[in-house]
């Protein structure tokens, strides 16, 4: 009889835990709405920004999923693999960019890097202010453009903002600015100090399970220009500045590479 009671108790506990797990998962997805959702793992070991992505945390972390092409008309849909990590100081982001013709001419900060092969991080770090956001746009030559957009009663206002301590490194499998051959891909790795978002974010560094709105974008450069995104904008024409369509990310205390338990 005692053994039967123990088995019954175990079944009740197991069922309860499964129910709680389902509720938590459902709640997080509900927060995300129709937008994609991604859990950012902590990095269990240091990350060196060198454009190689050979540290175990990068290797083991899941990617955000296939990028979408909301305004595609023609040309090869070249994919992008992107991952995010974090620690107390930095938001880390990586991109592996499929690219048959790698092209970039801009080398100065705040230049028009979006005209080159370029990847971008847009984030609204306070869900209570979902239309107030930052954008950091980075090309294959490690040049970047950074801006801050504040939502006001009069509409969106773009303010001068220069992010500090941003680290970027790239590597290329192919040739730069030579369309006579076919390239493979390029990699961009970046570390963005959380302090840059302190004027808007609720917590710096983020607390466990904090939700930020965020999007990852890619532009195709001079040849085979494409606009692709992690969370596709619902605008009729290409427009990355659509914070209402950003995806959702949550900051987890689980560490990569040993996050599967």
VOGU-3710 file (C-alpha; in Angstrom, 3 decimals, decimal comma):
1> xxxxxxxxxx> 0,000/0,000/0,000  2,800/2,388/0,934  4,540/1,659/-2,382  1,348/2,445/-4,312  0,979/5,781/-2,490  4,575/6,723/-3,370  3,968/5,888/-7,055  0,757/7,931/-7,024  2,601/10,864/-5,421  5,349/10,694/-8,044
11> xxxxxxxxxx> 2,782/10,734/-10,823  1,090/13,805/-9,326  4,414/15,640/-8,961  5,443/14,737/-12,516  2,122/15,897/-13,938  2,337/19,153/-11,972  5,852/19,876/-13,211  4,846/19,179/-16,801  1,871/21,507/-16,426  4,036/24,294/-14,977
21> xxxxxxxxxx> 6,557/23,840/-17,782  3,785/24,083/-20,375  2,322/27,189/-18,727  5,730/28,903/-18,648  6,407/28,061/-22,279  2,915/29,208/-23,295  3,313/32,458/-21,328  6,599/33,317/-23,012  5,175/32,608/-26,455  2,116/34,685/-25,623
31> xxxxxxxxxx> 4,380/37,582/-24,734  5,970/37,198/-28,144  2,617/37,286/-29,928  2,977/36,584/-33,635  6,624/37,669/-33,600  9,452/35,133/-33,323  10,883/34,460/-29,875  14,483/33,645/-28,922  16,112/32,837/-25,581  19,554/34,433/-25,173
41> xxxxxxxxxx> 21,894/32,155/-23,216  24,693/33,399/-20,998  28,187/32,729/-22,212  29,830/30,183/-19,937  33,370/31,081/-21,040  34,943/34,291/-22,411  34,216/35,453/-25,964  37,042/36,928/-28,051  35,775/39,248/-30,781  37,843/38,080/-33,752
51> xxxxxxxxxx> 35,306/37,096/-36,406  35,982/33,369/-35,996  33,127/32,118/-33,762  35,256/29,192/-32,590  34,499/29,416/-28,861  32,290/26,618/-27,428  29,491/29,041/-26,392  29,007/30,090/-30,023  29,212/26,521/-31,277  26,597/25,191/-28,847
61> xxxxxxxxxx> 24,146/28,112/-28,848  21,041/27,713/-31,046  20,581/30,114/-33,934  17,541/32,369/-34,200  16,172/30,539/-37,244  16,033/31,201/-40,961  15,814/34,823/-42,068  12,696/35,828/-44,017  12,505/37,797/-47,287  9,316/39,889/-46,939
71> xxxxxxxxxx> 9,885/41,968/-50,092  11,552/39,387/-52,334  11,008/39,764/-56,087  13,937/38,025/-57,777  17,481/36,764/-57,233  18,918/34,091/-54,976  17,656/34,201/-51,403  20,986/34,026/-49,585  20,541/32,914/-45,983  21,951/34,275/-42,730
81> xxxxxxxxxx> 22,717/32,316/-39,548  22,621/34,485/-36,429  23,099/33,828/-32,710  22,993/35,929/-29,535  24,741/35,517/-26,176  25,190/37,717/-23,117  27,106/38,282/-19,901  27,001/41,054/-17,287  28,739/43,511/-19,607  27,893/42,726/-23,211
91> xxxxxxxxxx> 25,235/41,646/-25,655  27,038/39,435/-28,178  25,757/38,913/-31,704  27,114/36,841/-34,567  26,172/36,486/-38,219  27,297/33,959/-40,820  26,229/35,520/-44,095  25,854/33,473/-47,273  27,085/35,767/-50,046  28,148/35,010/-53,606
101> xxxxxxxxxx> 29,466/38,546/-54,156  30,838/40,241/-51,057  30,959/44,012/-51,438  31,694/46,917/-49,078  33,215/50,355/-49,673  32,362/52,343/-46,536  35,054/52,521/-43,847  34,016/55,561/-41,762  31,802/55,508/-38,704  28,229/56,691/-39,339
111> xxxxxxxxxx> 28,705/56,412/-43,095  26,038/54,797/-45,305  27,044/51,222/-44,459  23,536/50,073/-45,449  24,646/50,489/-49,072  27,198/47,707/-48,546  26,903/44,080/-47,511  25,643/44,832/-44,048  23,958/43,294/-40,988  21,998/45,144/-38,347
121> xxxxxxxxxx> 20,823/44,909/-34,741  17,716/46,894/-33,830  16,508/46,749/-30,243  13,857/48,317/-28,020  15,236/47,373/-24,573  12,155/48,395/-22,590  8,860/46,617/-23,441  6,992/49,539/-21,845  8,463/51,768/-24,579  8,283/49,436/-27,601
131> xxxxxxxxxx> 8,659/52,209/-30,175  11,803/53,685/-28,611  14,755/51,807/-30,044  18,417/51,735/-31,016  19,902/50,547/-34,301  23,470/49,457/-35,007  24,295/48,739/-38,657  27,629/47,023/-39,451  29,268/46,242/-42,782  31,811/43,634/-43,805
141> xxxxxxxxxx> 34,630/46,187/-43,374  33,743/46,655/-39,673  32,383/50,161/-40,199  29,152/50,911/-38,373  26,313/53,381/-38,097  24,466/53,821/-34,785  21,295/55,760/-34,060  18,703/56,252/-31,329  15,000/56,815/-31,985  12,715/58,057/-29,231
151> xxxxxxxxxx> 8,925/57,864/-29,460  7,365/61,188/-28,475  3,775/62,524/-28,557  4,730/64,234/-31,814  6,055/61,009/-33,349  9,425/59,354/-33,674  12,428/61,580/-33,028  15,924/60,510/-34,102  18,545/61,747/-31,640  22,319/61,874/-31,850
161> xxxxxxxxxx> 23,771/58,776/-30,223  27,218/57,258/-30,345  27,454/53,863/-28,724  30,638/53,398/-26,735  32,902/50,365/-26,526  31,288/48,471/-29,422  33,617/45,754/-30,691  33,280/44,352/-34,226  35,351/41,816/-36,152  34,745/40,181/-39,520
171> xxxxxxxxxx> 36,231/37,442/-41,679  35,637/36,569/-45,331  35,574/33,283/-47,209  35,921/34,704/-50,697  37,193/37,992/-52,107  36,086/41,520/-51,304  34,822/43,775/-54,096  35,576/41,339/-56,915  32,488/40,168/-58,768  34,522/38,186/-61,281
181> xxxxxxxxxx> 34,435/35,189/-58,926  31,855/33,587/-56,637  32,342/33,951/-52,887  31,088/31,684/-50,082  30,220/33,730/-46,999  31,402/36,291/-44,488  31,209/36,375/-40,693  30,569/39,296/-38,369  30,954/39,092/-34,600  30,130/41,970/-32,257
191> xxxxxxxxxx> 30,058/42,812/-28,557  27,761/45,677/-27,557  28,107/47,036/-23,990  24,791/47,032/-22,149  25,594/50,453/-20,696  24,762/51,938/-24,089  21,091/51,127/-23,461  20,955/52,402/-19,865  18,858/55,473/-20,687  15,958/53,261/-21,785
201> xxxxxxxxxx> 16,358/49,713/-20,431  14,723/48,718/-17,140  17,721/46,761/-15,901  21,426/46,968/-16,785  22,600/44,279/-16,996  19,307/42,560/-17,794  17,723/40,394/-15,119  16,819/36,780/-15,706  13,886/36,453/-18,132  13,797/40,180/-18,949
211> xxxxxxxxxx> 12,114/40,646/-22,329  13,514/42,967/-24,989  12,112/43,660/-28,447  14,775/43,068/-31,072  15,322/42,497/-34,759  18,204/41,279/-36,903  18,460/42,481/-40,498  20,664/41,892/-43,500  21,299/43,885/-46,697  22,824/42,332/-49,807
221> xxxxxxxxxx> 25,235/44,993/-51,042  25,895/45,968/-54,651  25,122/42,612/-56,307  21,885/40,687/-55,654  20,533/43,293/-53,261  18,216/41,556/-50,801  16,402/42,674/-47,665  16,073/39,845/-45,158  15,119/39,794/-41,488  14,692/37,540/-38,503
231> xxxxxxxxxx> 11,289/39,081/-37,734  9,779/40,326/-41,016  8,369/43,841/-41,185  4,751/44,061/-42,281  5,327/47,133/-44,435  4,495/47,106/-48,175  7,952/48,440/-49,121  11,371/47,612/-47,600  11,511/49,227/-44,154  13,615/47,964/-41,256
241> xxxxxxxxxx> 12,535/50,856/-39,017  9,327/49,118/-37,983  9,657/48,489/-34,216  6,081/47,245/-34,026  7,303/44,154/-35,898  10,428/43,391/-33,870  10,832/39,891/-32,452  11,100/39,134/-28,738  14,133/37,913/-26,805  14,481/36,776/-23,190
251> xxxxxxxxxx> 17,700/36,718/-21,181  18,344/33,338/-19,576  20,694/32,372/-16,736  21,399/29,060/-18,499  24,928/28,956/-19,871  26,143/27,891/-23,280  27,639/25,387/-24,065  26,158/23,331/-21,184  22,597/24,648/-21,319  20,905/21,336/-22,072
261> x> 20,208/19,618/-18,756
//
